[in-house]
């Protein structure tokens, strides 16, 4: 494999990885290790994302109908890393550990 092909494959792989869509919970769990912090940040980011979706500031958001809890089926939203960074930028946490998690999410994009 020559250098040009290798570079092209790396570019495509990076582009695909950047456009992968994941739930807010998946993005947050990658950024934090503490379960209690993750739970609080996830709930707050979902509220922030809902406001941004209603305002139309997030662009196209992937929506799937799936199992939300054991007895409930509803919409599940999936976001790109850039959309998560935008949500985290609009999120205004008060606790120090929440601020750290939001900063890590902003840097992930």
N, C-alpha and C positions, 0 to 999 in steps of 0.2 A: 504494500500500500504506500503510495507516495504522500508527500507532505500536504499537498493541496487537498487530497481526498480526506486525509486525517483531520485537517482543519475544518473542512466542510461538515464532516460528521460531528465534530465537537460543537460547532456552531448550531447545527440542528438539534443536538441533544440539549444544549443550554436553552435554546428557544422553547423546546417542548417542556422542559422542566419549569421554565418561568411561567408558562401558560397553564400549568396543571391547576385544576380547581379542586379545592378541599374545603371541608366545613371549618367553621370558626374554631370548633373544639380541637380539631387536628392541628391547626396552625398554633394554637395556644399551648397545647401539650408538647409541641416541639420546642417552644420557647421557655417553658417553665417546668420545674420538676415537682414543686409542692402542689399537692392535690387541692388543698383549700384555696390557695391563691388562684389556681387554674379555674376552679369552679366560679369564684367571684368575677374574675376577668372575663370568662366566657359569657356569663349572664349580662355583664355590662356592655360587652362588645356586641352582643345580639341586639340589645336595645338601640345602640348607636347605629348599627347596620340597618335596622328597620327604619329609622328616621332618614338615613341617607338613601335607602331604596325608595321610600315614598317621595322624597324630594327629587329623585332621578339623578343623583350625583354619582352613583356607582357604575352607571352604564349597564351593560347586559350582565345579569346574574343568572347562573345556572340553577334551575329549580327542578327538583325531582319529588315525586310523591312516594314516600317510604314510611317505614315504621319509625315513629318518633319515640314512643315508649312501648312498654309491653302490650298495652291495650289501646294504643292510639296511632292512627295513620294520618300523616299530614305532610305539608311541604318541608323539604330539606334544602337549604340554600348552600351552594358551593361557590367559593370565591378564589380568585387568583391571588398571588402574593402581593401584587400591586394594589388590589382592592382592599386586602387586609391592612396594608400600610396606610391607605387612606382612612379606613375605619379607625385604626389605632391613632392616627394623627388628630382625628376629631374627638377621640375619647379623652376625657379629663379626669384621671384618677386622683384620689386623695391619699391613699395608703402608699407607703414607700415601695412595698413589694409589687403593687399593681403598676406603679410608675415604671419600675424596672421591666416588668413584663411587656408593657406597652412600648417601651423604647426598643426592646429586642424585636418586637413585631415590626416596628417601623424600619429597623435595619435589615430585616430579612428580605425585603423587596429589593 
